[in-house]
Amino acid sequence: MFVHGGNWQALGRAASAFPAPPLLAAGAAVAVIDYGLAPDVGLDAMAGMVRRSVDWLLGRADDLGFAAHRLHLCGSSAGAHLAAMALLPGPVEGPDVSERIAGTVLLSGMYDLEPVRLSYVNEALRLDAAGAWRNSPLRLLPARLPPTVIARGGNETEEYVRQHDRMVAELRSRSAVTEVVSRLRDHFDLPYELGVRGTGLGDAVLTQLGLEGSVV
């Protein structure tokens, strides 16, 4: 299940289905979801929408033809933040799906939103200090988490690198972590490696999915 980026303000599933072809070819089932965007929708509601999407898919796994116990949640940029929020058991908006996710893939995310609150992005998000805290998964992670691939491009801004490094450090005591830094990628083109064999990110994701030995 892929959650798109866009600074919580842009894009949607129609423009974000590009990871599907290589993942489908490798044997995965793929769902790309939408969520409401700022300024019309707040972050609490966005995070709840992602949780409800996970819950909806799991409830229809048999009809859709995938194994419910093997759902992996992936997000890029703002989507990585929302995917990480789905790992929190509560109190949160939407159903608790934290123990029903088999693995996560987090790409170039922001996991502590206090710096976001203090940036121009907050003109649309309208976070106060309390809202930034409860939407900062880095500060609220539970003791145990599913296996995680966490990746960033080699050409990221300083804040994205800092947040990536902090999240890796927090995850290592809670999860089986595979860290990927794609040297020639940046914040925007890193997701194009998803599911692509022979790339650091693609191989890491296929290994976590248990598809490393499948034939394309």
C-alpha angles and dihedrals in degrees: 000000000000125000114196129225130224106138089284086287109076148037129037143205095288091061094038105056094097094105090061103080099057092040092049090048089053092053103263127131112230133205121182114194140199128220133184117275136225138287089030094045128040126226095253089058093045091053089049091052091055091049091049090050090054090048092048093051093046091050090055100039095119093049092046093046104241134115110259092208090059102056111138119193119214131182138173125213106321086009090057089055092051092046090052089050089059088063091065115097095210173157083260140130114267131019122325105252096158096114095041097064114097096199144340136226114201119190123190095327137171107229102170110053100191091093088047090053089056094049135079090263088075090070085080100030096047094202121174121201093271092049092050090051097050090046094050107097091183088069097042109040116142122238096260129038137174121260111294137201108201119185144170136179121259088237103058130133118263094257094052090049091049093049092046091053093048092049092049090053092050094046096051093072092046108038148020098268131199111189120200127187109184101206098203097040131089136201093282106041100039093091090062087076092062108125094354110134117229094033123103094238096040094051092046092051095046090049091052090048090051091242100111092111098044121113120242 
